[in-house]
Amino acid sequence: MASSLLHAAVGVLLSCCLSYAVSDTGIYCPTTCGVADYLQKYKPSVEADLKYMENKLGEIANLTKGAQDTVQYMRDQSVKAQKSTPDSYLKSSSMLDDIIRFEKSIVAQEEQIYALQGILESNSKRMLDLKQMSIQLEQKCKEPCKDTVEIQEVKGKDCQDVANKGGKVSGLYFVKPQQAAEEFLVYCEIDNFGNGWTVLQRRRDGSLDFNKNWVQYKNGFGHLTPDDSTEFWLGLEKIHKLSTQSSIPYVLRMEMVDWSGVRKYADYSMFRVSPEQDMYRLTYAYYSGGDAGDAFDGFDFGDDASDKFYTSHNGMQFSTPDKDNDKYDGNCAQQDGSGWWMNRCHAAHLNGKYYQGGTYTEKDAGESGYDNGIIWATWHSRWYSLKETTMKIIPINRLTGGGQNAGVKQFGDI
């Protein structure tokens, strides 16, 4: 079993390390060098376990052989007794019954031994596979051992700090917010003006299912890549640590692309996400600009006079299908199949279901029939799902005095 588990773990690690630097749980995935170290660490104990099993099977086989010899001896004695006196015959019949019972017990033990031998042979084969894999990994990691995923060397408390310390190119960086227990990997967008955006969310092509539970939204899911080609959610706990660490508040920028290739954005100043005890509540001071409109303030859909009030997002706690924190009698996240800062329910929802082509209907939305796409109601209809989205933050002082114009230009150049 130990060999089987190790073999499965190595398979997962290998597939992960071919192209990604972060796993579904948001934890850094080691490259081939890390996998080789992993193998070297556990291989001796697995080999020792297999050797122990071999010895035990040998002992059992010897005991069984001795029992078989005993059965044969008892049979011989029974035959001799049958040829003698009647009393001896009766005794031998009773003895024969005992022999038969004993023999059945031996047969049952032999069947178990055959099963154990099969397991041993299977584990031995897997051990050989592991040894071969280890040799291949060691060959890949001969001096110098270079990671297959490029992670930039500069570190900071966020991507702006990384840019201030010399980070020049967009890519993967380790950051450690002031209250974080350990560093974690993020994708940084760094432009020619020295602006360092920390990316919190990315939708590109619908390849990642955003229908996740509370723990997954807390820890993060998806994959980070150096070429920024994949979809991900960084994780509420990381977003909380990033957004609350500094006396200088952050701006949250929501960038969107529709199916005609048109790009728009919306900025929210003094953005914060509270800790888990407060269900990662979203707050901001004001909408500070953008051509996508202020969907976070709610939208009048024309269904009810209270539409705008009940679809605003400022001050809302985060909800997932398995953890309902919204203002609705039902569960907005469950009917939409994704996590978000739900009210009753939303006018903006960038974690919604991905619809190819953009337009969809109540029938497409499934049993609930509610608007569950990637929505920004102040730009497109609730029945239009956007093609690409990005959520990213930057300290507010980087966007003052004309900084916003630079940010818009940078977005257009993506």
BELDALIN-V485684 format. One record per pair of residues at least 24 apart in sequence whose C-alpha atoms are under 10 Angstrom apart, sorted by the first residue. I is the first residue (numbers start at 1). J is the second residue. If there is no record, write none. Layout:
# BELDALIN-V485684
i j
I J
I J
This chain:
# BELDALIN-V485684
i j
1 46
1 49
1 50
1 119
1 120
1 122
1 123
2 42
2 43
2 45
2 46
2 47
2 49
2 50
2 123
2 127
3 42
3 43
3 45
3 46
3 47
3 49
3 50
3 122
3 123
3 124
3 125
3 126
3 127
3 130
4 46
4 122
4 123
4 126
4 127
4 130
6 38
6 39
6 42
6 43
6 46
6 126
6 127
6 130
7 39
7 126
7 127
7 129
7 130
7 133
9 35
9 38
9 39
10 35
10 36
10 38
10 39
10 130
10 133
10 134
11 35
11 133
13 38
14 137
16 223
17 147
17 148
17 149
18 148
18 149
19 148
19 149
19 223
19 224
19 225
19 226
20 148
20 149
20 150
20 222
20 223
20 224
20 225
20 226
20 230
21 147
21 148
21 149
21 150
21 151
21 172
21 185
21 186
21 223
21 224
21 225
21 226
22 149
22 184
22 185
22 186
22 220
22 221
22 222
22 223
22 224
22 225
22 232
23 220
23 221
23 222
23 223
23 224
24 216
24 219
24 220
24 221
24 222
24 223
24 224
24 232
24 233
25 215
25 216
25 217
25 218
25 219
25 220
25 221
25 222
25 223
25 234
25 235
26 184
26 185
26 186
26 216
26 218
26 219
26 220
26 221
26 222
26 223
26 224
26 232
26 233
26 234
26 235
26 238
27 184
27 185
27 219
27 220
27 221
27 223
28 174
28 184
28 185
28 223
28 224
29 149
30 147
30 148
30 149
31 141
31 145
31 146
31 147
31 148
31 149
32 136
32 137
32 138
32 140
32 141
32 145
32 146
32 147
32 148
32 149
33 137
33 138
33 139
33 140
33 141
33 142
33 145
33 146
33 147
33 148
34 137
34 141
34 145
34 147
35 134
35 137
35 138
36 133
36 134
36 135
36 136
36 137
36 138
36 139
36 140
36 141
37 134
37 137
37 138
38 134
39 130
39 131
39 133
39 134
39 137
39 138
40 131
40 134
40 138
43 127
43 130
43 131
43 134
46 123
46 127
47 123
47 124
47 127
50 120
50 121
50 123
50 124
50 127
51 120
51 124
53 116
53 117
53 119
53 120
54 116
54 117
54 120
54 121
54 124
57 113
57 114
57 116
57 117
57 120
58 113
58 117
60 109
60 110
60 113
61 109
61 110
61 113
61 114
63 106
64 106
64 107
64 109
64 110
64 113
65 106
65 110
67 102
67 103
67 106
68 102
68 103
68 106
68 107
70 99
70 102
70 103
71 96
71 98
71 99
71 100
71 102
71 103
71 106
72 99
72 103
74 98
74 99
75 99
75 100
149 225
149 226
150 225
150 226
150 227
151 185
151 186
151 187
151 225
151 226
152 226
155 183
155 185
156 183
157 183
157 241
157 242
157 245
157 246
158 186
158 188
158 196
158 197
158 198
158 242
158 243
158 245
158 393
158 394
158 395
159 186
159 187
159 188
159 189
159 190
159 195
159 196
159 197
159 198
159 199
159 242
159 393
159 394
159 395
160 188
160 189
160 190
160 194
160 195
160 196
160 197
160 198
160 393
160 394
160 395
160 398
161 195
161 196
161 197
161 394
161 395
162 188
162 190
162 194
162 195
162 196
162 197
162 198
163 188
163 189
163 190
163 191
163 193
163 194
163 195
163 196
163 197
164 194
164 195
164 196
166 194
167 194
167 196
168 192
168 193
168 194
168 195
168 196
169 194
169 196
170 196
170 197
170 226
170 227
170 228
171 224
171 225
171 226
171 227
171 228
172 224
172 225
172 226
172 227
172 228
173 198
173 226
175 242
176 238
176 241
176 242
177 238
177 239
177 240
177 241
177 242
177 243
177 244
177 245
177 246
178 241
178 242
178 244
178 245
178 246
179 240
179 241
179 242
179 244
179 245
179 246
180 237
180 238
180 240
180 241
180 242
180 245
181 241
183 238
184 234
184 238
185 224
185 234
186 224
186 225
186 226
186 234
186 238
187 224
187 225
187 226
187 227
187 228
187 234
187 392
188 226
188 228
188 392
189 228
189 392
189 410
189 411
189 414
190 410
191 406
191 407
191 409
191 410
191 411
191 413
192 406
192 410
193 398
193 403
193 406
193 407
193 410
194 398
195 394
195 395
195 398
195 399
195 403
195 406
195 407
195 410
196 392
196 393
196 394
196 395
196 398
197 251
197 252
197 253
197 391
197 392
197 393
197 394
197 395
197 398
197 407
198 239
198 242
198 252
198 391
198 392
198 393
198 394
198 395
199 232
199 233
199 234
199 239
199 252
199 253
199 390
199 391
199 392
199 393
199 394
200 232
200 233
200 234
200 235
200 236
200 238
200 239
200 242
200 252
200 253
200 390
200 391
200 392
200 393
201 231
201 232
201 233
201 234
201 235
201 254
201 350
201 351
201 389
201 390
201 391
201 392
202 228
202 229
202 230
202 231
202 232
202 233
202 234
202 255
202 256
202 350
202 351
202 388
202 389
202 390
202 391
202 392
203 229
203 230
203 231
203 232
203 233
203 256
203 257
203 350
203 351
203 354
203 374
203 386
203 387
203 388
203 389
203 390
203 391
204 228
204 229
204 230
204 231
204 232
204 257
204 354
204 386
204 387
204 388
204 389
204 390
205 229
205 230
205 231
205 354
205 355
205 356
205 387
205 388
205 389
206 230
206 231
206 353
206 354
206 355
206 356
206 387
206 388
207 231
207 232
207 354
208 232
208 233
208 353
208 354
209 337
209 338
209 351
209 352
209 353
209 354
210 337
210 338
210 339
210 350
210 351
210 352
210 353
210 354
211 320
211 321
211 333
211 334
211 336
211 337
211 338
211 339
211 351
211 352
211 353
212 320
212 321
212 322
212 333
212 337
212 338
212 339
213 319
213 320
213 321
213 322
213 323
213 333
213 334
213 337
213 338
213 339
214 318
214 319
214 320
214 321
214 322
214 323
214 324
214 338
214 339
215 320
215 322
215 323
216 320
216 339
217 318
217 319
217 320
217 338
217 339
217 340
218 276
218 279
218 280
218 318
231 388
231 389
231 390
232 390
233 351
233 390
233 391
234 391
236 273
236 274
236 275
236 276
236 279
236 280
236 281
236 318
237 273
237 274
237 275
237 276
237 280
238 273
238 275
239 272
239 273
239 274
239 275
239 280
239 392
239 393
240 272
240 273
240 274
240 275
240 276
240 280
240 281
240 282
241 272
241 273
241 274
241 275
242 272
242 273
242 393
243 270
243 271
243 272
243 273
243 274
243 393
243 394
243 395
244 270
244 271
244 272
244 273
244 274
244 275
245 272
246 395
247 395
248 394
248 395
248 396
248 397
249 284
249 285
249 393
249 394
249 395
249 396
249 397
250 284
250 392
250 393
250 394
250 395
250 396
250 397
250 398
250 399
251 284
251 285
251 286
251 287
251 288
251 392
251 393
251 394
251 395
251 396
251 397
251 398
251 399
252 284
252 287
252 288
252 391
252 392
252 393
252 394
252 395
252 396
253 288
253 289
253 290
253 390
253 391
253 392
253 393
253 394
253 407
254 290
254 292
254 350
254 376
254 389
254 390
254 391
254 392
254 393
255 290
255 292
255 350
255 388
255 389
255 390
255 391
255 392
255 408
255 411
256 292
256 350
256 374
256 375
256 376
256 379
256 386
256 387
256 388
256 389
256 390
256 391
256 411
257 386
257 387
257 388
257 389
257 390
258 357
258 358
258 379
258 380
258 384
258 385
258 386
258 387
258 388
258 389
259 356
259 357
259 358
259 359
259 384
259 385
259 386
259 387
259 388
260 357
260 358
260 386
260 387
261 387
261 388
262 387
262 412
263 291
263 292
263 388
263 389
263 411
263 412
264 290
264 291
264 292
264 293
264 379
264 389
264 408
264 411
264 412
265 289
265 290
265 291
265 292
265 293
265 294
265 379
265 389
265 390
265 391
265 408
265 411
266 290
266 291
266 292
266 293
266 294
266 295
266 296
266 376
266 391
267 291
267 292
267 293
267 294
267 391
267 392
267 393
267 404
268 294
268 296
268 393
268 396
269 393
269 394
269 395
269 396
269 399
270 395
270 396
271 314
271 393
271 394
271 395
271 396
272 315
273 315
273 316
273 317
273 318
274 315
274 317
274 318
276 317
276 318
278 317
278 318
279 316
279 317
279 318
279 319
279 323
279 324
279 325
279 341
280 315
280 316
280 317
280 318
280 319
280 341
281 313
281 314
281 315
281 316
281 317
281 318
281 319
281 325
281 341
282 313
282 314
282 315
282 316
282 317
282 318
282 340
282 341
282 342
283 313
283 314
283 315
283 316
283 317
284 313
284 314
284 315
285 314
286 314
288 404
289 404
290 404
290 408
291 378
291 379
292 376
292 377
292 378
292 379
292 380
293 376
293 377
293 378
293 379
294 347
294 348
294 376
294 377
294 378
294 379
295 346
295 347
295 348
295 349
295 375
295 376
295 377
295 378
295 379
296 341
296 346
296 347
296 348
296 349
296 376
296 377
296 378
297 346
297 347
297 348
297 378
298 343
298 345
298 346
298 347
298 348
298 376
298 377
298 378
299 346
299 347
299 348
299 376
299 377
299 378
300 347
300 377
300 378
301 347
301 377
301 381
301 382
307 344
307 345
307 346
307 347
308 344
308 346
308 347
309 343
309 344
309 346
310 342
310 343
310 344
310 345
310 346
310 347
311 342
311 343
311 344
311 345
311 346
311 347
311 348
312 341
312 342
312 343
312 344
312 345
312 346
312 347
312 348
313 340
313 341
313 342
313 343
313 344
313 345
313 346
313 347
313 348
313 349
314 341
314 342
314 343
315 341
315 342
315 343
316 340
316 341
316 342
316 343
316 344
317 341
317 342
317 343
318 342
318 343
319 343
332 370
332 372
333 372
334 368
335 365
335 366
335 367
335 368
335 369
335 370
335 371
335 372
336 365
336 366
336 368
336 369
336 370
336 371
336 372
336 373
337 372
337 373
338 372
338 373
345 370
345 371
346 371
346 372
346 375
346 376
346 377
346 382
347 371
347 375
347 376
347 377
347 378
347 381
347 382
348 373
348 374
348 375
348 376
348 377
348 378
348 379
348 382
349 373
349 374
349 375
349 376
349 377
349 382
349 385
350 374
350 375
350 376
350 385
350 386
350 388
350 389
350 390
350 391
351 375
351 389
352 385
352 386
353 385
353 386
354 385
354 386
354 387
354 388
355 384
355 385
355 386
355 387
356 385
356 386
356 387
357 384
357 385
357 386
357 387
358 383
358 384
358 385
358 386
358 387
359 383
359 384
359 385
359 386
360 384
360 385
